[in-house]
Amino acid sequence: MLVASLLAALTTKQQTNNNAYKSNSLQHIHARQVWSAAQHFIIAIAGLNDKKYLNYVTRFTGEIFELLVAADYITAAIIGFYDGFKPKGCPSIECETDLGLRYLNGTFSLLLGLTFWTVAMWLQGSNTEHGMRWGTFAYRRFFGQFGCMVSLTVFTIMSYAPDWNNTAGWPSSIPSRVPIGPDSNWGVPSLDLFRATREMGSMEVGHIFVAIIPALFLTVLFYVDQNLSTLMAVRDISNTPLKSKDAYNMDFFLLGLTVLFTGLLGLPASSGLIPQNPMHSKALVVLKEVRHCEERSDELGMRQLRSLFI
C-alpha cells in the first residue's frame, strides 16, 4: 500500500509538472525545489539515510515496486501508441481526417517502438551466453552496457526522418516539440537560462514559505524512491546491500544537487529511479572469478561512479 501510494504521488507530481508548462508557475517550481534540495542535503549530511533502516525493506517490497513501475511504463507506452493513430491537433481518434495517413503514422510509431525494444534487448544481452557471438569481447561488452542507449539514439533519429525528408539538403535542426521563445515560460534559452530564479522577486514571501510543504512531499517521495531503486539495483547484481552506508548518503546528496540545479532552471526535479536501475548498475559491476577447492563462485564489486548520475 505504501509503494502504491508513492507511485500515485509520483504520477500526480508528473501531471502537475506537465500542467506547469502551460502556466506561469516556474517560480513555484523554483521555490519548491530549492527547499527540497536543502532537505536532501540535511538528510545526507546528518546521515539519516542509514542502511540499518533500509535493511527492513524486503525483496517482496522491491518486486512489488518493480511490478507497479513496469505497469506504469507499459500504460504510458500504450497511450503513446494510441496517440500515434490520432490526427494532429485533434483530441479524438474519430476526427474527420485522411484515414490512410492516420494508420500510416500510427503503424510507423508502433513499428519504431517495438523494433527499438527488440534491438535494445538484443544488444543488451550481447555479452551474455545467449547473446550475439560475433565481434570482439570489448565490442560485445560495450553494446551489453550501452546497447539500450545506442538503440534509443538510432530510433529517435529515425522518428525524425519523415520531417527531415521535406527539407532541402542536410537537416540542421530537429522539429520543435516544445514551444520555446520570448513569449514562452522559459523564454529564449540563450538569454533567459535562469529566468525562474531571476523572477523570484515577483513571488510573494508567503508563497515562498508555503512551498516548503510540497517540497517535503517531494523529499519523502525521492527518499523512498531513491533508496528502493538502489536496493533493487544492487540486489539484482550481488543479492546483498551495499556495505558502506555512506554510499546511500552520497547518492541522496547528489540527487539533491540535481533537484537544486533543475529548480534554478525552472525545470521539474529529476528522479533517482532511472539512473539507479539494474541496467545502469550492471555497467558499473566488476566481475572476478574466484575458485576455492574446485568450487566456483563469483565475487562482485560495485564501483561507486555516482558522478555519472549528474
RAKA-V820379 format. One record per backbone hydrogen bond with DSSP energy under -0.5 kcal/mol. NH is the residue of the N-H (numbers start at 1). CO is the residue of the C=O. If there is no record, write none. Layout:
nh={NH/NH}
co={CO/CO}
//
This chain:
nh={5/6/7/8/9/10/11/12/13/14/15/16/17/18/19/20/21/21/22/23/25/25/29/30/31/32/33/34/35/36/37/38/39/40/41/42/43/44/45/46/47/48/49/53/54/55/56/57/58/62/63/64/65/66/67/68/69/70/71/72/73/74/75/76/77/78/79/80/81/82/83/84/85/85/86/90/95/97/102/103/104/105/106/107/108/109/110/111/112/113/114/115/116/117/118/119/120/121/122/123/124/125/126/128/131/140/141/142/143/144/145/146/147/150/151/152/153/154/155/156/157/158/159/160/160/161/163/164/165/166/167/169/177/184/191/192/195/197/198/199/200/202/203/208/209/210/211/212/213/214/215/216/217/218/219/220/221/222/223/224/225/226/227/228/229/230/231/232/233/234/235/236/237/237/238/239/239/245/247/248/248/249/250/251/252/253/254/255/256/257/258/259/260/261/262/263/264/265/266/266/267/275/276/277/280/281/282/283/284/285/286/287/288/290/292/295/297/299/299/300/301/303/303/304/305/306/308/309/310/310}
co={1/2/3/4/5/6/7/8/9/10/11/12/13/14/15/16/17/18/19/20/20/23/25/26/27/28/29/30/31/32/33/34/35/36/37/38/39/40/41/42/44/43/43/50/50/51/53/54/56/58/59/60/61/62/63/64/65/66/67/68/69/70/71/72/73/74/75/76/77/78/79/80/81/82/83/87/92/95/98/99/100/101/102/103/104/105/106/107/108/109/110/111/112/113/114/115/116/117/118/119/120/121/123/125/128/136/137/138/139/140/141/142/143/146/147/148/149/150/151/152/153/154/155/156/157/158/160/160/161/163/164/167/175/181/188/188/192/264/194/195/197/199/200/204/205/206/207/209/210/210/211/212/213/214/215/216/217/218/219/220/221/222/223/224/225/226/227/228/229/230/231/232/233/234/234/234/235/243/244/244/245/245/246/247/248/249/250/251/252/253/254/255/256/257/258/259/260/261/262/263/262/271/272/274/277/277/278/279/281/282/301/285/299/297/295/292/290/288/297/298/286/284/301/302/303/304/305/306/306/307}
//
